[in-house]
Amino acid sequence: MKEFNIEGACIKEEHYMVDILEKIEDITRLIEKGKYFTINKSRQFGKTTTLAKLAKSLEDKYIVLKASFEGTGESLFENEETFCSNIFQTIAENYKFTDIELYNKILKYGTKTKNYNQLNDNITWICMEQNKEIVLLIDEIDQASNNVVFLKFLGVLRKKYLIRDEVKTFKSVILAGVHDIKSLKLLIKEQKVITADEAKEISSDRYNSPWNIAADFKVDMTFNKEEISTMLNEYEKDHNRGMDIEKISKAIYKYTNGYPFLVSKMCKVIDEDLDKNWTIEVIEEAVKIILEEQNTLFESLIKNLENDKDLYRVIEKIILDGEPIEFNLDVSYINKAVMYGILTKGENKRAEVNNKIFELRIYNYMIVKRIIESKISLNYESRSQFIQENGDLDIIKILDKFQELMKEEYREETEKFKERDGRLIFLAFIKPIINGTGFYYVEAETRTNKRFDIVITYNKKEYIIELKKYYDKPREEKGYKQLAEYLEIKNMEEGYMVVFDFRKNKEYTNEWIEVEEKKIYEVVV
């Protein structure tokens, strides 16, 4: 029986898979044009599966030489001679048990390759010997990220590409990894694992990459709603769950933004850990489970934030301050965040967190971090007091208690106490109450430095709470109207508003307001 796969390459006979035929065709067109290019996407983005399917689709027309630097260790990159003599063996290993003739042909070149000049010549010889053009695929190039010898190998490929009309060489070369080649050069220098002469050599040409011949790779590797539905269709044929495939695909996309690992992970959780009843409520339950798990993707996500203060600061500005940050890849930390899969290009050319699951994970991380650093006092005894007998949240009691907390603990704070701090305190306050049964997310469309709409999902119900700063009466009235319009879009009758008022003479009010036939409960803190 097939299953959803989140470990390694997907195998059609064993796993439910998204149909990526269009992506393969787009990549194949680059190959047919003789392009050299890099597929640099963040971890667990389906690169290895894509390369495997690509190689399979090319084998009738081309000889596909595959190599992966995963598990090779640093010995392969020890020096020029070691690399040049062993790169052919690394490639040949893929054919040891499938094509012994090709294996031996490739292997023999390793014994007579000791330097880059010989490597250059032997690439020509191996291409001349074959009756088909050769495509070279190299996966996990990040394993070479601290080795200058790899960059020199790219220099050999570049040189051969530039004279390809005179001397036979590979039809196309595809490199796959997290980093692009320019960032690999910078990474090498940052890691300081090179000699002084090597550092000088790299610095003299810091941005003019040995891979500047590469074509732009514009194939969208995320899964759109239609592509997600191809995997669900396959599953539905086997299990007959009666799911609304279009509706479920849309919901999965809402939380994952088509991030391949997260799409498969969500499906796997529903199929194996939940009741297999594919509904919106079950998808929300799957999101909650995923957010509570630890995995290498989340570990990498948090590590990248921890290791880069500039990156941490820009993510904080986007998700906590609601600041509009221009999506500009010339800004190094934005470029890095895109490379790591943290940021993506949103509406109005603004940088946004890649998907809601990442955003929620980052929120939870930053909230706990801020609580520890600032020693925020939450000051309530148990969560049960905020749960009604039918299991629903008592939002009125929650907001009144939050108002009480702010009045007791933070009444002396002025505007220097940033609105962001108030938002964090509210999220820190609400999180223990809903943990285990619900979760929250922030609507990207309403996140600005003036609005901050939180959607809480709990016990199969949604609650919309707008957090905003008080400016003046006209803008307060405008805020009511905006929330009422948003409630209309969400087909809801009631909403809630928390107003952060930094005036010294403010009143701590809490009241129901009716706006455009919508009821809004407002508390001022």
Secondary structure, DSSP 8 states (H G I E B T S, - for coil): --EE--SSS--TTTEE----HHHHHHHHHHHHTT--EEEE--TTSSHHHHHHHHHHHHTTTSEEEEEE-TT--GGGGSSHHHHHHHHHHHHHGGGTTT-HHHHHHHHHHHTT--SHHHHHHHHHHHHHH-SS-EEEEEE-GGGGTT-HHHHHHHHHHHHHHHTTTTS---SEEEEEESS-HHHHHHHHHHHT-S-HHHHHHHHTTSSS-TTTT--------S--HHHHHHHHHHHHHHH-----HHHHHHHHHHHHTT-HHHHHHHHHHHHHHS-S--SHHHHHHHHHHHHH---HHHHHHHHHHHT-HHHHHHHHIIIII----B--TTSHHHHHHHHTTSEEE-GGGBEEES-HHHHHHHHHHHHHHHHHHHT-----S-SGGGB-TTS-B-HHHHHHHHHHHHHHHSTT--TTS-HHHHHHHHHHHHHHHHTTTEEEEE-GGG-SSS--EEEEEETTEEEEEEEEE---HHHHHHHHHHHHHHHHHTT-SEEEEEEE---TT----EEEEEETTEEEEEEE-
